Amino acid sequence: MSKVGLAVCYDTKNFGSQLQVLATVKKVEECGCEAEIIRYNKKITPTFIIQTIPRLFNVSFLKSKLSGSERDKKLKQKPELMIQVRKRNQRFDEFVKKYFSEYFSEVYNGWETLVKECATNYDEFLCGSDQLWLPNNLGSHFYTLEFAPDNKPKIAYATSFGVSQIPERQKKATTKYLNRFQWLSTRELAGQKIIQELTGKKASVVCDPTLLFDAKGWAQMLPERKVVEEPYAFCYFLGTNEEHRKAADEFKRKTGLKLVTCPYLDNFVETDQQFGDIQMFDMDAADFVNLIRHAEYILTDSFHGSVFSILHHKKFMTFNRFTAGTNSRNSRIDSLCTLLGLSERRFNGDVMDVEKDVDYLAVEEKLSKLRADSIEYLETALK
């Protein structure tokens, strides 16, 4: 049995990230391989310092770090909210322990140890999904599998750049790590174009790992239960756009449904203290899926919020979290809606459009084909 080392983002405080890791591990196992999540602990060494220096000049990377620091700073000024957020963070950690610990590798301390041990511990390597190839992440060298030996297969499954264009200053380094992969796939049409332009290779466009399983498959992994008993609309906003919240409030006024929210995940939005009737803190990724399963409607700016709405045949509306442009990170939702014929589920100013029926018969026809092609790609690459 082939042993596959997985470079996946399993410990981030994000429901979608944890769910796509769970799907990746389960599907690799179904392909007849042993899956192991590689745990890498960065160590301050001369090599690490040299690798990190370019990130200090990466504006996008610095902005993302400052954004997280600003959120934490504001939360610390509100102790009652900080307690609630810590409770949710604990639930994130408990999910990791429950679902991933059996797949954990030993902890590889430092780059040199990572390179040495992985050379003998694995038969092949797989870089997971999520926005692991964001230009912000280039300096980490981990999700690009640069630690993996040249003579062993390297597979990218649905790995996302998150943007539609690579900054000019990063194109050479991006081309170099892409050319080391024997198998390249991305979950976005924009990602396929980037790989074609930089390497001349035609990468496969495959579905996000969470879409490799249908609703029944997810019910086997995460049992169904009601998190909120009364009828509600689930408003899952990760961005800061105030207009999206106003649209949700308009929907509440017109329908009378209560709004369930999950505030302060990626950003601190001051008005979120008053937004929503039921604010969820004591929840994990399983609860996230169950909130979607039992919602009357879903309003979201989240990719995985949209994915699980589709899997469970819900009436949903997807808002653009990012401003349109070449550096926009809307490309994954653009591709999802284009591939499945769901462009009309994008918010265009009228929130009440969420009440329109979705032709899930046509969606399932497209999704079944995409799922089958994606599984075939993964099985072929792993074998």
ZADREN-297566 format. One line per 2 residues: number of its first residue (from 0); their letters; for each residue x, y, z of N, C-alpha, C. Coordinates in steps of 0.05 Angstrom, whole numbers. Layout:
NUM> a> X Y Z X Y Z X Y Z; ...
This chain:
0> ms> 17 -24 0 0 0 0 18 25 0; 12 43 -18 27 68 -21 21 86 3
2> kv> 42 98 14 39 117 36 41 146 25; 20 161 28 19 188 17 22 209 39
4> gl> 42 227 35 45 249 54 28 272 45; 11 282 62 -8 303 55 1 330 66
6> av> 5 350 48 10 377 57 -16 392 56; -30 393 78 -57 404 80 -58 423 104
8> cy> -76 442 102 -80 463 123 -102 453 142; -94 437 162 -114 423 179 -120 438 204
10> dt> -102 456 213 -105 468 240 -114 497 240; -123 507 217 -132 534 216 -160 536 227
12> kn> -167 560 238 -193 564 250 -213 572 228; -219 553 211 -237 557 189 -252 531 183
14> fg> -278 533 182 -295 509 178 -289 496 151; -289 512 130 -284 501 103 -258 487 101
16> sq> -237 498 112 -210 486 111 -210 459 124; -222 457 148 -222 431 162 -239 411 147
18> lq> -261 419 135 -278 400 121 -265 390 95; -250 407 81 -236 397 57 -213 379 64
20> vl> -200 382 87 -180 364 96 -192 336 102; -215 337 116 -229 312 122 -236 297 96
22> at> -247 311 77 -254 298 51 -230 287 37; -207 302 37 -183 294 24 -173 268 36
24> vk> -171 267 62 -161 243 76 -178 219 70; -204 222 71 -223 200 67 -221 190 38
26> kv> -219 208 19 -218 200 -9 -192 187 -16; -170 196 -5 -144 183 -9 -145 154 1
28> ee> -157 150 24 -161 123 35 -178 106 17; -199 118 6 -217 103 -12 -202 94 -37
30> cg> -181 109 -44 -165 102 -67 -145 80 -61; -146 70 -37 -128 47 -30 -101 55 -20
32> ce> -98 79 -11 -72 89 -1 -73 94 29; -50 94 42 -48 103 69 -42 133 70
34> ae> -59 148 83 -57 177 84 -44 186 110; -25 204 109 -13 215 133 -10 245 130
36> ii> -21 260 149 -19 289 148 9 298 159; 24 311 142 51 319 150 50 343 169
38> ry> 62 340 192 63 362 211 91 374 212; 92 399 204 118 413 202 118 436 222
40> nk> 138 436 239 142 458 258 166 474 250; 160 499 242 182 517 233 201 522 255
42> ki> 227 523 248 248 527 267 266 550 257; 273 568 275 290 591 266 318 581 261
44> tp> 325 578 236 352 570 227 360 589 205; 386 589 198 394 606 175 378 601 150
46> tf> 372 575 145 356 568 121 328 581 122; 315 579 146 288 590 149 289 620 146
48> ii> 309 634 156 311 663 154 314 671 125; 331 657 110 335 663 81 309 659 66
50> qt> 294 637 73 269 632 59 247 653 65; 249 664 90 228 682 99 232 711 90
52> ip> 256 719 85 262 747 78 244 758 56; 239 743 33 222 754 12 194 761 21
54> rl> 184 747 42 157 753 51 154 780 64; 177 791 74 177 817 87 172 839 66
56> fn> 175 832 41 170 852 19 145 846 4; 129 827 14 104 819 1 81 834 14
58> vs> 71 854 0 51 872 10 26 857 19; 16 838 2 -8 823 8 -5 806 33
60> fl> 19 794 37 25 778 61 24 796 86; 37 819 84 37 837 107 9 847 114
62> ks> -7 853 93 -34 862 98 -51 841 112; -47 816 104 -63 795 116 -55 791 145
64> kl> -30 794 151 -21 792 179 -31 815 196; -31 839 185 -40 862 199 -70 860 204
66> sg> -85 849 184 -114 846 187 -121 828 210; -106 805 212 -111 787 234 -104 799 261
68> se> -82 814 262 -74 828 287 -94 849 295; -105 863 276 -125 884 282 -150 872 293
70> rd> -159 849 282 -183 835 293 -178 827 322; -155 814 327 -149 805 354 -147 828 374
72> kk> -136 850 364 -133 874 381 -160 885 390; -179 886 371 -205 896 376 -221 877 394
74> lk> -217 851 390 -231 831 407 -222 833 436; -196 838 440 -186 840 467 -198 863 483
76> qk> -208 883 468 -221 905 481 -249 899 490; -259 875 482 -286 866 490 -284 839 502
78> pe> -277 837 528 -272 812 541 -295 791 538; -320 801 538 -342 782 536 -343 768 509
80> lm> -335 782 488 -333 770 461 -309 752 459; -287 760 471 -262 745 471 -267 717 483
82> iq> -282 716 504 -288 691 517 -304 672 498; -323 684 483 -339 669 464 -322 659 441
84> vr> -304 676 431 -287 668 408 -268 646 417; -258 648 441 -240 627 451 -254 600 454
86> kr> -280 601 461 -296 577 463 -298 564 435; -303 580 415 -305 569 388 -278 559 379
88> nq> -256 573 385 -229 563 378 -223 536 391; -233 533 415 -230 507 428 -245 485 414
90> rf> -268 492 403 -284 472 388 -269 465 362; -256 485 349 -239 479 326 -218 458 333
92> de> -204 463 355 -183 445 364 -193 417 370; -217 416 382 -229 390 389 -236 374 363
94> fv> -245 388 342 -251 375 317 -226 363 305; -204 378 306 -178 368 296 -170 342 311
96> kk> -172 343 337 -165 320 353 -183 296 347; -208 300 343 -227 279 339 -224 266 311
98> yf> -221 282 291 -222 272 263 -194 268 250; -173 282 260 -148 281 245 -125 268 260
100> se> -127 265 286 -104 256 302 -93 229 293; -111 211 284 -102 185 276 -86 185 250
102> yf> -87 208 236 -72 211 211 -47 227 214; -41 236 238 -18 254 242 9 240 239
104> se> 27 253 226 55 244 226 68 253 252; 93 245 256 108 256 277 113 286 270
106> vy> 121 302 289 126 330 283 154 333 273; 157 344 249 183 349 237 192 377 244
108> ng> 212 379 262 221 404 272 243 416 254; 237 437 240 257 450 223 257 439 194
110> we> 265 456 176 265 450 147 283 426 141; 307 426 152 326 404 146 315 377 154
112> tl> 302 376 178 290 351 187 267 343 169; 250 362 161 228 357 143 238 344 117
114> vk> 258 356 105 269 346 80 280 317 83; 295 313 104 308 287 109 288 265 114
116> ec> 270 270 133 251 249 141 230 242 119; 221 263 106 201 258 85 212 242 61
118> at> 237 244 57 250 230 35 247 200 38; 246 190 62 244 161 67 216 153 78
120> ny> 201 171 89 176 163 102 152 160 83; 154 171 59 131 171 41 138 162 13
122> de> 118 149 0 122 140 -28 114 162 -48; 95 179 -40 87 201 -57 76 223 -39
124> fl> 72 246 -51 63 270 -36 40 283 -50; 21 293 -34 -2 306 -45 -6 333 -31
126> cg> -8 354 -48 -14 381 -38 -44 384 -39; -57 389 -17 -86 390 -16 -98 415 -28
128> sd> -124 417 -24 -139 439 -35 -137 463 -17; -157 481 -20 -157 507 -6 -138 526 -21
130> ql> -137 551 -12 -120 571 -26 -91 569 -16; -80 545 -20 -53 540 -10 -31 554 -27
132> wl> -38 560 -52 -19 573 -70 -24 603 -73; -38 614 -53 -40 644 -53 -12 656 -55
134> pn> -9 678 -71 16 691 -72 27 698 -44; 10 703 -25 18 708 3 35 685 15
136> nl> 28 660 6 40 637 18 66 627 5; 74 640 -16 97 630 -32 122 627 -15
138> gs> 126 645 4 150 643 20 152 621 40; 130 606 45 131 584 64 145 559 53
140> hf> 143 555 27 155 533 13 144 505 21; 124 504 37 113 479 47 91 468 28
142> yt> 71 484 23 49 475 7 56 473 -22; 79 482 -30 90 478 -57 106 453 -60
144> le> 108 438 -38 122 412 -37 152 414 -44; 164 437 -38 192 440 -44 210 423 -27
146> fa> 199 412 -5 214 395 13 215 366 3; 197 359 -16 195 332 -26 217 326 -46
148> pd> 228 301 -45 250 295 -64 241 295 -93; 261 300 -110 255 302 -139 245 275 -150
150> nk> 254 253 -139 248 227 -151 223 214 -141; 206 228 -126 181 217 -117 157 234 -128
152> pk> 135 220 -134 112 234 -146 101 256 -128; 95 278 -141 82 301 -127 56 308 -142
154> ia> 35 308 -126 8 311 -137 -5 336 -125; -17 352 -142 -33 375 -133 -62 367 -137
156> ya> -78 366 -116 -106 361 -120 -123 386 -113; -135 398 -134 -153 421 -131 -140 444 -116
158> ts> -114 446 -118 -100 468 -104 -106 494 -117; -110 515 -100 -120 540 -110 -100 563 -107
160> fg> -97 579 -127 -81 604 -125 -96 626 -111; -123 624 -112 -140 644 -99 -143 670 -114
162> vs> -126 674 -134 -126 698 -151 -126 690 -180; -132 709 -197 -133 703 -226 -107 710 -240
164> qi> -88 722 -225 -63 729 -238 -41 729 -217; -18 718 -224 6 717 -206 21 743 -210
166> pe> 30 756 -188 46 780 -190 71 775 -207; 79 794 -223 102 791 -241 127 782 -226
168> rq> 131 793 -202 156 787 -187 157 758 -177; 134 744 -178 133 717 -167 130 695 -189
170> kk> 129 704 -213 124 684 -235 147 664 -238; 171 673 -235 194 654 -239 194 633 -217
172> at> 190 641 -192 190 622 -170 166 603 -172; 143 614 -180 119 598 -183 122 577 -205
174> tk> 134 585 -227 139 566 -249 158 544 -240; 177 551 -224 197 531 -215 184 509 -198
176> yl> 167 517 -178 155 496 -162 134 480 -177; 119 494 -195 99 479 -210 111 458 -228
178> nr> 134 463 -239 148 444 -257 158 419 -242; 158 420 -216 167 396 -201 144 376 -196
180> fq> 119 385 -202 96 367 -199 93 349 -223; 88 323 -217 82 304 -239 52 306 -246
182> wl> 35 314 -227 7 315 -231 -3 342 -221; -15 357 -239 -25 384 -232 -55 386 -237
184> st> -69 395 -216 -97 401 -220 -104 425 -202; -125 439 -209 -134 462 -194 -164 462 -194
186> re> -176 476 -175 -206 476 -174 -218 500 -189; -201 516 -201 -210 540 -214 -201 542 -243
188> la> -218 553 -260 -211 558 -287 -188 577 -289; -188 597 -271 -166 617 -271 -140 603 -264
190> gq> -141 584 -246 -116 569 -239 -106 553 -262; -124 540 -277 -115 525 -301 -101 543 -321
192> ki> -111 567 -324 -99 587 -342 -72 595 -333; -69 600 -306 -43 608 -295 -22 586 -301
194> iq> -29 561 -295 -10 538 -299 -3 536 -329; -22 539 -346 -17 537 -375 3 559 -384
196> el> -2 583 -374 16 605 -382 44 603 -371; 47 592 -347 73 591 -334 89 566 -342
198> tg> 75 544 -347 90 519 -351 85 506 -378; 64 515 -392 57 502 -417 41 477 -413
200> kk> 36 469 -388 21 445 -382 -8 451 -379; -25 432 -387 -54 435 -384 -62 420 -358
202> as> -67 435 -338 -76 423 -312 -105 415 -314; -113 395 -299 -141 387 -297 -155 406 -279
204> vv> -180 412 -285 -197 427 -267 -215 407 -253; -211 404 -227 -226 384 -211 -242 399 -189
206> cd> -260 384 -177 -276 397 -157 -262 398 -130; -270 416 -113 -260 418 -86 -265 391 -72
208> pt> -247 382 -55 -250 356 -41 -277 352 -28; -289 374 -18 -315 371 -4 -337 363 -24
210> ll> -333 368 -50 -353 360 -70 -349 331 -80; -327 318 -70 -323 290 -78 -343 271 -65
212> fd> -357 281 -44 -378 266 -31 -404 280 -34; -426 265 -37 -452 277 -38 -463 279 -9
214> ak> -488 288 -7 -500 293 20 -500 267 36; -505 244 24 -506 219 39 -478 212 49
216> gw> -458 217 32 -430 212 41 -422 229 65; -431 254 64 -425 272 87 -440 264 112
218> aq> -464 253 108 -480 244 131 -466 221 145; -451 205 130 -437 182 142 -412 192 158
220> ml> -400 214 148 -377 225 162 -385 243 186; -407 259 182 -416 278 202 -446 274 206
222> pe> -454 259 226 -482 253 230 -500 278 232; -524 274 223 -543 297 222 -555 302 250
224> rk> -557 327 257 -572 335 281 -579 365 278; -600 373 293 -609 400 292 -593 417 313
226> vv> -580 438 303 -566 456 321 -584 477 332; -602 487 314 -622 507 322 -650 495 315
228> ee> -668 495 334 -693 481 331 -713 497 314; -715 523 316 -735 538 302 -726 545 274
230> py> -745 551 256 -738 559 228 -720 583 228; -700 583 209 -681 605 208 -668 606 180
232> af> -655 629 175 -638 633 152 -609 634 164; -591 620 152 -563 620 161 -548 641 145
234> cy> -537 661 159 -521 682 147 -492 678 154; -477 668 135 -449 661 141 -431 680 125
236> fl> -424 703 137 -408 723 124 -380 724 137; -360 720 121 -332 722 130 -320 750 124
238> gt> -331 764 105 -321 790 97 -332 812 114; -326 837 107 -332 860 123 -354 878 111
240> ne> -366 870 88 -384 887 74 -410 892 89; -414 917 97 -438 924 112 -463 922 96
242> eh> -461 926 70 -485 924 52 -497 896 52; -479 876 54 -489 849 55 -506 844 80
244> rk> -497 855 102 -512 852 127 -539 866 125; -539 890 112 -565 904 108 -584 888 91
246> aa> -573 875 71 -590 858 53 -602 835 69; -586 823 87 -596 801 104 -618 811 122
248> de> -614 835 133 -635 846 151 -660 852 136; -657 860 111 -681 865 93 -695 838 89
250> fk> -680 817 84 -692 791 80 -707 782 105; -696 788 129 -709 781 154 -735 796 157
252> rk> -735 822 151 -759 838 153 -782 827 135; -774 819 111 -794 810 92 -804 782 96
254> tg> -788 765 109 -796 737 112 -804 730 141; -794 746 160 -799 740 188 -781 718 200
256> lk> -763 707 183 -745 686 193 -723 698 210; -716 684 231 -693 692 247 -667 687 232
258> lv> -647 704 238 -621 701 226 -601 688 245; -588 666 236 -567 654 252 -541 663 240
260> tc> -523 673 256 -497 684 246 -474 671 261; -450 675 250 -426 663 262 -404 685 261
262> py> -405 705 279 -388 728 276 -359 725 285; -343 743 275 -315 746 284 -297 722 277
264> ld> -301 711 254 -283 689 246 -258 700 232; -262 714 210 -238 724 196 -233 754 203
266> nf> -254 768 209 -252 797 213 -268 806 237; -262 830 247 -278 842 268 -295 864 254
268> ve> -321 860 255 -340 880 244 -356 890 267; -354 916 273 -366 927 297 -396 922 299
270> td> -410 925 276 -439 922 276 -448 893 279; -430 874 277 -437 846 281 -447 840 309
272> qq> -441 858 328 -451 854 355 -481 855 356; -493 870 337 -522 872 335 -534 856 312
274> fg> -517 843 296 -527 830 272 -534 801 278; -558 793 272 -567 765 276 -582 762 301
276> di> -601 743 301 -617 736 324 -604 715 342; -590 696 329 -576 675 343 -547 675 334
278> qm> -529 683 351 -501 685 344 -487 659 354; -474 645 335 -462 619 342 -432 622 348
280> fd> -425 613 372 -397 612 380 -389 583 388; -407 570 403 -401 543 412 -409 523 390
282> md> -391 522 370 -397 505 346 -371 496 334; -372 473 319 -349 464 304 -358 459 275
284> aa> -340 447 259 -346 443 231 -370 425 226; -375 406 243 -398 389 240 -424 405 245
286> df> -423 423 264 -446 441 269 -450 460 245; -429 469 233 -430 486 209 -446 472 187
288> vn> -439 447 182 -453 431 161 -483 428 169; -487 422 194 -515 418 204 -532 443 203
290> li> -519 466 208 -534 491 205 -543 496 177; -527 488 157 -535 490 129 -556 469 123
292> rh> -553 444 132 -572 423 127 -601 431 135; -604 445 157 -630 450 168 -640 479 164
294> ae> -624 495 149 -632 523 144 -654 525 123; -671 544 125 -691 550 104 -677 562 80
296> yi> -659 580 86 -643 594 65 -615 598 76; -596 602 57 -568 609 65 -560 634 49
298> lt> -550 654 64 -538 678 53 -509 677 61; -490 678 41 -462 674 48 -444 687 28
300> ds> -420 694 38 -398 703 20 -376 683 21; -382 659 30 -362 637 34 -364 616 12
302> fh> -341 608 2 -340 587 -18 -352 561 -7; -343 553 16 -354 527 27 -382 530 38
304> gs> -390 555 45 -418 559 51 -435 553 27; -425 562 3 -439 556 -22 -438 526 -29
306> vf> -415 514 -25 -412 486 -31 -432 468 -16; -433 472 10 -451 454 26 -480 461 22
308> si> -486 486 14 -513 493 6 -521 477 -19; -502 475 -38 -507 460 -63 -510 430 -57
310> lh> -493 419 -41 -494 391 -35 -520 383 -22; -532 401 -6 -556 395 8 -581 408 -5
312> hk> -577 416 -30 -600 426 -47 -616 448 -33; -601 468 -23 -614 490 -9 -618 514 -28
314> kf> -636 531 -20 -638 557 -34 -618 576 -20; -599 586 -36 -577 602 -25 -571 625 -43
316> mt> -557 645 -31 -548 668 -46 -519 673 -38; -501 675 -59 -473 680 -53 -465 708 -60
318> fn> -453 722 -40 -444 749 -43 -414 750 -49; -405 770 -63 -376 773 -68 -363 784 -44
320> rf> -344 769 -32 -330 778 -9 -309 799 -16; -298 796 -40 -275 813 -48 -283 831 -72
322> ta> -271 854 -73 -276 872 -95 -265 860 -121; -280 862 -143 -271 850 -168 -245 863 -178
324> gt> -229 847 -192 -203 857 -202 -184 834 -205; -160 839 -216 -142 817 -222 -132 804 -196
326> ns> -131 818 -174 -122 806 -149 -145 797 -131; -169 797 -143 -193 788 -128 -191 759 -122
328> rn> -201 751 -98 -202 723 -91 -230 711 -94; -245 722 -114 -271 712 -120 -270 689 -140
330> sr> -246 682 -151 -245 664 -174 -255 636 -167; -253 627 -143 -262 600 -137 -293 598 -137
332> id> -306 620 -128 -335 621 -130 -344 625 -159; -329 641 -174 -335 645 -202 -335 618 -217
334> sl> -314 602 -212 -312 576 -225 -334 557 -216; -339 556 -190 -360 538 -180 -386 544 -193
336> ct> -394 569 -195 -420 576 -206 -420 572 -237; -398 577 -250 -396 572 -279 -398 542 -285
338> ll> -383 526 -271 -382 497 -277 -408 484 -271; -423 494 -252 -448 480 -244 -473 495 -254
340> gl> -469 517 -269 -492 531 -280 -508 545 -259; -494 558 -240 -508 571 -217 -503 601 -215
342> se> -497 613 -237 -490 641 -237 -513 659 -226; -537 649 -229 -560 665 -220 -562 666 -189
344> rr> -546 649 -176 -546 649 -146 -527 670 -135; -514 686 -153 -497 708 -144 -514 732 -137
346> fn> -508 746 -116 -523 769 -107 -520 792 -127; -542 802 -137 -541 824 -157 -556 848 -148
348> gd> -562 850 -122 -576 873 -111 -603 867 -99; -615 845 -107 -641 838 -96 -639 812 -80
350> vm> -638 815 -53 -634 792 -36 -658 773 -37; -681 782 -45 -705 764 -46 -703 744 -69
352> dv> -683 747 -87 -679 727 -108 -671 700 -96; -663 700 -71 -656 675 -58 -679 656 -56
354> ek> -704 667 -58 -728 650 -56 -733 635 -82; -720 642 -104 -724 628 -129 -715 599 -128
356> dv> -729 582 -142 -722 553 -142 -695 549 -156; -681 528 -148 -656 520 -161 -662 494 -176
358> dy> -653 492 -201 -656 468 -217 -634 448 -209; -638 435 -186 -617 417 -176 -614 391 -193
360> la> -634 385 -209 -631 362 -228 -609 368 -248; -609 393 -259 -588 401 -278 -561 404 -264
362> ve> -562 415 -239 -537 419 -224 -524 392 -218; -541 372 -209 -530 346 -203 -518 332 -227
364> ek> -530 337 -250 -519 324 -275 -491 335 -280; -487 361 -277 -461 373 -281 -441 364 -259
366> ls> -451 364 -234 -434 357 -211 -426 328 -212; -444 310 -220 -437 282 -221 -414 277 -241
368> kl> -415 291 -264 -394 288 -284 -368 300 -273; -369 323 -261 -345 335 -250 -333 318 -228
370> ra> -350 307 -211 -341 290 -189 -328 264 -199; -340 252 -219 -329 227 -231 -302 233 -244
372> ds> -300 255 -259 -274 262 -271 -253 268 -250; -261 281 -229 -242 288 -207 -232 263 -193
374> ie> -249 244 -188 -241 219 -174 -223 203 -193; -229 203 -219 -212 189 -238 -184 201 -238
376> yl> -183 228 -238 -157 241 -237 -141 233 -212; -154 233 -189 -140 227 -164 -131 198 -163
378> et> -149 180 -171 -142 151 -172 -118 146 -190; -119 158 -214 -97 154 -233 -71 165 -222
380> al> -72 189 -210 -47 201 -200 -35 185 -177; -52 175 -160 -43 160 -136 -32 132 -144
382> k> -42 121 -166 -33 94 -174 -10 95 -195
